[in-house]
Amino acid sequence: MPERLQALNAWLADPVGLTDFEVTPASGDASFRRYFRVNCDGKSYIAMDAPPDKEDCRPFVDIAHRFREQGVNVPVIHAQDLAQGFLLLDDFGGTHYLDVLERSNVELLYGDALRSICRIQKQPLWDGLPPYDRVLLLQEMELFREWLCQRQLGLTLSDNEQQMLDETFGLLADSAQGQPYVCVHRDFHCRNLMVTSENNPGVLDFQDAVFGPVTYDLVSLLRDCYIRWPIEKVDAWVQDYFELALENDILGDEHWASFPRWFDLMGVQRQLKASGIFARLNKRDGKPGYLQDIPRTLGYILDVAPHYPMLEGLAQLVRERVLPGIEGQLGD
């Protein structure tokens, strides 16, 4: 038995105190964390294994408590050992949004998700969160240049292309910083939302929450890297969210004039970040499965670029060099 799994079993037995339990793999994720399903006395739990030299469980514990206080459905933490990197959590089951989303249920499921976003954005959650500042916004977009363009595709960018990326990243950061700031989950998409019978959805992977732009989680949900919906549906959900934000005093009527632009440009920032992360997961971490999501992710940029002259150079780079390169690699 691997050393970490042996230590996890020992912890569950003592001091947690479980008896006659069975531990089976549940899932991994894009980080170093792993999850195991623990069956004991007819009950099911999830054990998180987060090696302390690679991951810090303290933000997970902190944000879990904050979110539950505001009615966000996150797992209850039944036991914890931060020094070893072990947590024992509620089990939300095995049905992610991505597993079941279809035209017949998407309005209901996304309606629940939009209400969950508004709960996350409530003011008491803001206190003490790391800021989604300009440095972080720019660092994230650099993942596109370094990991996708240069390392994954081996592109040599011209001086004009380098300057274009610098200027575009700066303009996207300006737009993000010009928005009202709220609590941001930072990875609110269909693989981190679980279908639950009560207080749907169950929300996972929230430990990286920050104080950031109001459109960020909405973009994560509606321009999801893993599933795509017609533009007219997305536009309708954006309006649905805005009405909920008004009802919850998150935004005011005066914000609507800027909101669609904020949403579009925030999406471009996230899509640059995500496509770079997918390439890094392949090149650094040996996880090639995410490469197939890059064309969908970058496709959103090509959708919105015609409406924003500032994105013309980026769209040309994506259309003429990046997408052909990644699609050629996927075809190999």
Contacts in CASP RR format, 6 or more apart in sequence:
PFRMAT RR
TARGET T0000
AUTHOR 0000-0000-0000
METHOD contacts of the structure
MODEL  1
MPERLQALNAWLADPVGLTDFEVTPASGDASFRRYFRVNCDGKSYIAMDA
PPDKEDCRPFVDIAHRFREQGVNVPVIHAQDLAQGFLLLDDFGGTHYLDV
LERSNVELLYGDALRSICRIQKQPLWDGLPPYDRVLLLQEMELFREWLCQ
RQLGLTLSDNEQQMLDETFGLLADSAQGQPYVCVHRDFHCRNLMVTSENN
PGVLDFQDAVFGPVTYDLVSLLRDCYIRWPIEKVDAWVQDYFELALENDI
LGDEHWASFPRWFDLMGVQRQLKASGIFARLNKRDGKPGYLQDIPRTLGY
ILDVAPHYPMLEGLAQLVRERVLPGIEGQLGD
1 9 0 8 1.000
4 34 0 8 1.000
4 49 0 8 1.000
4 51 0 8 1.000
5 23 0 8 1.000
5 36 0 8 1.000
5 49 0 8 1.000
7 84 0 8 1.000
7 86 0 8 1.000
8 23 0 8 1.000
8 36 0 8 1.000
8 47 0 8 1.000
8 49 0 8 1.000
8 86 0 8 1.000
9 23 0 8 1.000
11 81 0 8 1.000
11 84 0 8 1.000
11 86 0 8 1.000
12 18 0 8 1.000
12 21 0 8 1.000
12 23 0 8 1.000
12 38 0 8 1.000
12 47 0 8 1.000
12 88 0 8 1.000
13 19 0 8 1.000
13 21 0 8 1.000
16 79 0 8 1.000
16 88 0 8 1.000
18 38 0 8 1.000
18 40 0 8 1.000
19 40 0 8 1.000
20 40 0 8 1.000
20 41 0 8 1.000
21 38 0 8 1.000
21 39 0 8 1.000
21 40 0 8 1.000
22 38 0 8 1.000
22 39 0 8 1.000
22 40 0 8 1.000
23 36 0 8 1.000
23 37 0 8 1.000
23 38 0 8 1.000
23 47 0 8 1.000
24 36 0 8 1.000
24 37 0 8 1.000
24 39 0 8 1.000
25 34 0 8 1.000
25 35 0 8 1.000
25 36 0 8 1.000
25 37 0 8 1.000
26 35 0 8 1.000
26 36 0 8 1.000
26 37 0 8 1.000
26 46 0 8 1.000
27 34 0 8 1.000
27 35 0 8 1.000
28 34 0 8 1.000
28 35 0 8 1.000
29 35 0 8 1.000
29 205 0 8 1.000
30 277 0 8 1.000
30 281 0 8 1.000
30 285 0 8 1.000
30 287 0 8 1.000
30 290 0 8 1.000
31 54 0 8 1.000
31 55 0 8 1.000
32 50 0 8 1.000
32 51 0 8 1.000
32 54 0 8 1.000
32 55 0 8 1.000
33 48 0 8 1.000
33 49 0 8 1.000
33 50 0 8 1.000
33 55 0 8 1.000
34 48 0 8 1.000
34 49 0 8 1.000
35 46 0 8 1.000
35 47 0 8 1.000
35 48 0 8 1.000
35 49 0 8 1.000
36 46 0 8 1.000
36 47 0 8 1.000
36 49 0 8 1.000
37 44 0 8 1.000
37 45 0 8 1.000
37 46 0 8 1.000
37 47 0 8 1.000
37 91 0 8 1.000
38 44 0 8 1.000
38 45 0 8 1.000
38 46 0 8 1.000
38 47 0 8 1.000
38 88 0 8 1.000
44 91 0 8 1.000
44 93 0 8 1.000
45 78 0 8 1.000
45 88 0 8 1.000
45 89 0 8 1.000
45 90 0 8 1.000
45 91 0 8 1.000
46 75 0 8 1.000
46 88 0 8 1.000
46 89 0 8 1.000
46 90 0 8 1.000
46 91 0 8 1.000
46 92 0 8 1.000
47 86 0 8 1.000
47 87 0 8 1.000
47 88 0 8 1.000
47 89 0 8 1.000
48 57 0 8 1.000
48 60 0 8 1.000
48 85 0 8 1.000
48 86 0 8 1.000
48 87 0 8 1.000
48 88 0 8 1.000
48 89 0 8 1.000
49 85 0 8 1.000
49 86 0 8 1.000
50 56 0 8 1.000
50 57 0 8 1.000
50 60 0 8 1.000
50 85 0 8 1.000
50 86 0 8 1.000
50 87 0 8 1.000
51 85 0 8 1.000
52 82 0 8 1.000
52 83 0 8 1.000
52 84 0 8 1.000
52 85 0 8 1.000
55 85 0 8 1.000
57 80 0 8 1.000
57 82 0 8 1.000
57 85 0 8 1.000
57 86 0 8 1.000
57 87 0 8 1.000
57 207 0 8 1.000
58 82 0 8 1.000
59 207 0 8 1.000
59 208 0 8 1.000
59 209 0 8 1.000
60 87 0 8 1.000
60 206 0 8 1.000
60 207 0 8 1.000
61 77 0 8 1.000
61 80 0 8 1.000
61 82 0 8 1.000
61 87 0 8 1.000
63 74 0 8 1.000
63 206 0 8 1.000
63 207 0 8 1.000
63 209 0 8 1.000
64 74 0 8 1.000
64 75 0 8 1.000
64 77 0 8 1.000
64 206 0 8 1.000
66 124 0 8 1.000
66 125 0 8 1.000
66 183 0 8 1.000
66 209 0 8 1.000
67 74 0 8 1.000
67 119 0 8 1.000
67 120 0 8 1.000
67 125 0 8 1.000
67 203 0 8 1.000
67 206 0 8 1.000
68 74 0 8 1.000
68 76 0 8 1.000
69 124 0 8 1.000
70 119 0 8 1.000
70 120 0 8 1.000
70 122 0 8 1.000
70 124 0 8 1.000
70 125 0 8 1.000
71 119 0 8 1.000
71 199 0 8 1.000
72 116 0 8 1.000
72 119 0 8 1.000
72 120 0 8 1.000
72 203 0 8 1.000
73 116 0 8 1.000
73 196 0 8 1.000
73 198 0 8 1.000
73 199 0 8 1.000
73 200 0 8 1.000
73 201 0 8 1.000
73 202 0 8 1.000
73 203 0 8 1.000
74 202 0 8 1.000
74 203 0 8 1.000
74 204 0 8 1.000
74 206 0 8 1.000
75 89 0 8 1.000
75 90 0 8 1.000
75 91 0 8 1.000
75 92 0 8 1.000
75 204 0 8 1.000
76 89 0 8 1.000
76 90 0 8 1.000
77 87 0 8 1.000
77 88 0 8 1.000
77 89 0 8 1.000
78 88 0 8 1.000
78 89 0 8 1.000
78 90 0 8 1.000
79 86 0 8 1.000
79 87 0 8 1.000
79 88 0 8 1.000
80 86 0 8 1.000
80 87 0 8 1.000
80 88 0 8 1.000
81 87 0 8 1.000
92 194 0 8 1.000
92 196 0 8 1.000
92 202 0 8 1.000
92 204 0 8 1.000
93 194 0 8 1.000
94 194 0 8 1.000
95 194 0 8 1.000
95 195 0 8 1.000
96 190 0 8 1.000
96 191 0 8 1.000
96 192 0 8 1.000
96 193 0 8 1.000
96 194 0 8 1.000
96 195 0 8 1.000
97 109 0 8 1.000
97 113 0 8 1.000
97 190 0 8 1.000
97 191 0 8 1.000
97 193 0 8 1.000
97 194 0 8 1.000
97 195 0 8 1.000
97 201 0 8 1.000
98 190 0 8 1.000
98 191 0 8 1.000
98 226 0 8 1.000
98 227 0 8 1.000
99 195 0 8 1.000
100 109 0 8 1.000
100 195 0 8 1.000
101 109 0 8 1.000
101 190 0 8 1.000
101 227 0 8 1.000
106 229 0 8 1.000
106 233 0 8 1.000
109 195 0 8 1.000
109 200 0 8 1.000
109 201 0 8 1.000
110 221 0 8 1.000
110 222 0 8 1.000
110 237 0 8 1.000
111 237 0 8 1.000
111 240 0 8 1.000
112 200 0 8 1.000
112 201 0 8 1.000
113 188 0 8 1.000
113 193 0 8 1.000
113 201 0 8 1.000
113 221 0 8 1.000
114 218 0 8 1.000
114 221 0 8 1.000
114 237 0 8 1.000
114 240 0 8 1.000
114 241 0 8 1.000
114 244 0 8 1.000
115 244 0 8 1.000
116 193 0 8 1.000
116 201 0 8 1.000
116 202 0 8 1.000
116 203 0 8 1.000
117 185 0 8 1.000
117 188 0 8 1.000
117 217 0 8 1.000
117 218 0 8 1.000
117 221 0 8 1.000
117 241 0 8 1.000
118 241 0 8 1.000
118 244 0 8 1.000
118 245 0 8 1.000
118 248 0 8 1.000
118 250 0 8 1.000
120 182 0 8 1.000
120 183 0 8 1.000
120 184 0 8 1.000
120 185 0 8 1.000
120 188 0 8 1.000
120 203 0 8 1.000
120 209 0 8 1.000
120 217 0 8 1.000
121 182 0 8 1.000
121 183 0 8 1.000
121 214 0 8 1.000
121 217 0 8 1.000
121 245 0 8 1.000
121 248 0 8 1.000
121 250 0 8 1.000
122 183 0 8 1.000
122 248 0 8 1.000
122 250 0 8 1.000
123 182 0 8 1.000
125 183 0 8 1.000
125 209 0 8 1.000
126 181 0 8 1.000
126 182 0 8 1.000
126 183 0 8 1.000
126 211 0 8 1.000
128 211 0 8 1.000
129 183 0 8 1.000
129 209 0 8 1.000
129 210 0 8 1.000
129 211 0 8 1.000
130 210 0 8 1.000
130 211 0 8 1.000
131 181 0 8 1.000
131 210 0 8 1.000
131 211 0 8 1.000
131 212 0 8 1.000
132 176 0 8 1.000
132 181 0 8 1.000
132 184 0 8 1.000
132 186 0 8 1.000
132 210 0 8 1.000
132 211 0 8 1.000
132 212 0 8 1.000
132 213 0 8 1.000
132 216 0 8 1.000
133 177 0 8 1.000
134 173 0 8 1.000
134 177 0 8 1.000
136 210 0 8 1.000
137 172 0 8 1.000
137 173 0 8 1.000
137 176 0 8 1.000
137 177 0 8 1.000
137 269 0 8 1.000
138 169 0 8 1.000
138 170 0 8 1.000
138 173 0 8 1.000
140 269 0 8 1.000
140 272 0 8 1.000
140 273 0 8 1.000
141 165 0 8 1.000
141 169 0 8 1.000
141 172 0 8 1.000
141 173 0 8 1.000
141 269 0 8 1.000
141 272 0 8 1.000
141 273 0 8 1.000
142 169 0 8 1.000
143 272 0 8 1.000
143 273 0 8 1.000
143 275 0 8 1.000
143 276 0 8 1.000
143 277 0 8 1.000
143 279 0 8 1.000
143 280 0 8 1.000
144 165 0 8 1.000
144 272 0 8 1.000
144 273 0 8 1.000
144 275 0 8 1.000
144 276 0 8 1.000
145 157 0 8 1.000
145 165 0 8 1.000
146 276 0 8 1.000
147 276 0 8 1.000
147 277 0 8 1.000
147 279 0 8 1.000
147 280 0 8 1.000
147 283 0 8 1.000
147 284 0 8 1.000
148 275 0 8 1.000
148 276 0 8 1.000
148 278 0 8 1.000
148 279 0 8 1.000
148 294 0 8 1.000
148 322 0 8 1.000
148 326 0 8 1.000
149 155 0 8 1.000
149 157 0 8 1.000
149 321 0 8 1.000
149 322 0 8 1.000
150 157 0 8 1.000
151 279 0 8 1.000
151 280 0 8 1.000
151 283 0 8 1.000
152 276 0 8 1.000
152 279 0 8 1.000
152 282 0 8 1.000
152 283 0 8 1.000
152 291 0 8 1.000
152 326 0 8 1.000
152 329 0 8 1.000
153 321 0 8 1.000
153 322 0 8 1.000
153 325 0 8 1.000
153 326 0 8 1.000
153 329 0 8 1.000
155 321 0 8 1.000
155 322 0 8 1.000
157 165 0 8 1.000
161 317 0 8 1.000
164 313 0 8 1.000
164 314 0 8 1.000
164 317 0 8 1.000
165 314 0 8 1.000
165 317 0 8 1.000
168 310 0 8 1.000
168 311 0 8 1.000
168 313 0 8 1.000
168 314 0 8 1.000
169 272 0 8 1.000
171 265 0 8 1.000
171 310 0 8 1.000
172 265 0 8 1.000
172 266 0 8 1.000
172 268 0 8 1.000
172 269 0 8 1.000
172 272 0 8 1.000
173 269 0 8 1.000
175 261 0 8 1.000
175 262 0 8 1.000
175 265 0 8 1.000
175 266 0 8 1.000
175 269 0 8 1.000
176 212 0 8 1.000
176 213 0 8 1.000
176 216 0 8 1.000
176 262 0 8 1.000
176 265 0 8 1.000
176 266 0 8 1.000
176 269 0 8 1.000
177 213 0 8 1.000
178 213 0 8 1.000
178 262 0 8 1.000
179 212 0 8 1.000
179 213 0 8 1.000
179 214 0 8 1.000
179 215 0 8 1.000
179 258 0 8 1.000
179 262 0 8 1.000
179 266 0 8 1.000
180 213 0 8 1.000
180 214 0 8 1.000
180 250 0 8 1.000
180 251 0 8 1.000
180 255 0 8 1.000
181 211 0 8 1.000
181 212 0 8 1.000
181 213 0 8 1.000
181 214 0 8 1.000
182 211 0 8 1.000
182 212 0 8 1.000
182 213 0 8 1.000
182 214 0 8 1.000
182 250 0 8 1.000
183 209 0 8 1.000
183 210 0 8 1.000
183 211 0 8 1.000
183 212 0 8 1.000
184 209 0 8 1.000
184 210 0 8 1.000
184 211 0 8 1.000
184 212 0 8 1.000
184 213 0 8 1.000
184 216 0 8 1.000
184 217 0 8 1.000
185 203 0 8 1.000
185 206 0 8 1.000
185 209 0 8 1.000
185 217 0 8 1.000
185 220 0 8 1.000
186 206 0 8 1.000
186 208 0 8 1.000
186 209 0 8 1.000
186 210 0 8 1.000
186 216 0 8 1.000
186 217 0 8 1.000
186 220 0 8 1.000
187 205 0 8 1.000
187 206 0 8 1.000
187 208 0 8 1.000
187 220 0 8 1.000
188 203 0 8 1.000
188 217 0 8 1.000
188 220 0 8 1.000
188 221 0 8 1.000
189 220 0 8 1.000
189 221 0 8 1.000
189 224 0 8 1.000
189 225 0 8 1.000
189 226 0 8 1.000
190 221 0 8 1.000
190 224 0 8 1.000
190 226 0 8 1.000
190 227 0 8 1.000
191 226 0 8 1.000
192 203 0 8 1.000
192 204 0 8 1.000
192 205 0 8 1.000
192 206 0 8 1.000
193 201 0 8 1.000
193 202 0 8 1.000
193 203 0 8 1.000
193 204 0 8 1.000
194 201 0 8 1.000
194 202 0 8 1.000
194 203 0 8 1.000
194 204 0 8 1.000
195 201 0 8 1.000
195 202 0 8 1.000
196 202 0 8 1.000
213 262 0 8 1.000
213 266 0 8 1.000
214 245 0 8 1.000
214 250 0 8 1.000
214 251 0 8 1.000
214 262 0 8 1.000
215 259 0 8 1.000
215 262 0 8 1.000
215 263 0 8 1.000
215 266 0 8 1.000
215 267 0 8 1.000
216 266 0 8 1.000
216 270 0 8 1.000
218 238 0 8 1.000
218 241 0 8 1.000
218 263 0 8 1.000
219 263 0 8 1.000
219 266 0 8 1.000
219 267 0 8 1.000
219 270 0 8 1.000
220 270 0 8 1.000
222 229 0 8 1.000
222 234 0 8 1.000
222 237 0 8 1.000
222 238 0 8 1.000
223 234 0 8 1.000
223 267 0 8 1.000
223 270 0 8 1.000
223 271 0 8 1.000
223 300 0 8 1.000
225 271 0 8 1.000
225 274 0 8 1.000
225 278 0 8 1.000
225 293 0 8 1.000
225 296 0 8 1.000
225 297 0 8 1.000
226 293 0 8 1.000
226 296 0 8 1.000
228 296 0 8 1.000
231 303 0 8 1.000
238 259 0 8 1.000
238 260 0 8 1.000
238 263 0 8 1.000
242 251 0 8 1.000
242 255 0 8 1.000
242 256 0 8 1.000
242 259 0 8 1.000
245 251 0 8 1.000
245 252 0 8 1.000
246 252 0 8 1.000
246 253 0 8 1.000
251 259 0 8 1.000
261 308 0 8 1.000
264 304 0 8 1.000
264 307 0 8 1.000
264 308 0 8 1.000
265 304 0 8 1.000
265 308 0 8 1.000
267 300 0 8 1.000
267 304 0 8 1.000
268 300 0 8 1.000
268 301 0 8 1.000
268 304 0 8 1.000
268 311 0 8 1.000
268 314 0 8 1.000
271 297 0 8 1.000
271 298 0 8 1.000
271 299 0 8 1.000
271 300 0 8 1.000
271 301 0 8 1.000
272 301 0 8 1.000
274 293 0 8 1.000
274 297 0 8 1.000
275 294 0 8 1.000
275 297 0 8 1.000
275 298 0 8 1.000
277 290 0 8 1.000
278 290 0 8 1.000
278 291 0 8 1.000
278 293 0 8 1.000
278 294 0 8 1.000
278 297 0 8 1.000
279 291 0 8 1.000
279 294 0 8 1.000
281 287 0 8 1.000
281 289 0 8 1.000
281 290 0 8 1.000
282 288 0 8 1.000
282 289 0 8 1.000
282 290 0 8 1.000
282 291 0 8 1.000
291 326 0 8 1.000
291 329 0 8 1.000
291 330 0 8 1.000
292 330 0 8 1.000
294 326 0 8 1.000
295 323 0 8 1.000
295 326 0 8 1.000
295 327 0 8 1.000
295 330 0 8 1.000
298 318 0 8 1.000
298 322 0 8 1.000
298 323 0 8 1.000
298 326 0 8 1.000
299 318 0 8 1.000
299 323 0 8 1.000
301 311 0 8 1.000
301 314 0 8 1.000
301 315 0 8 1.000
301 318 0 8 1.000
302 315 0 8 1.000
302 318 0 8 1.000
302 319 0 8 1.000
304 311 0 8 1.000
305 311 0 8 1.000
305 312 0 8 1.000
305 314 0 8 1.000
305 315 0 8 1.000
306 315 0 8 1.000
END
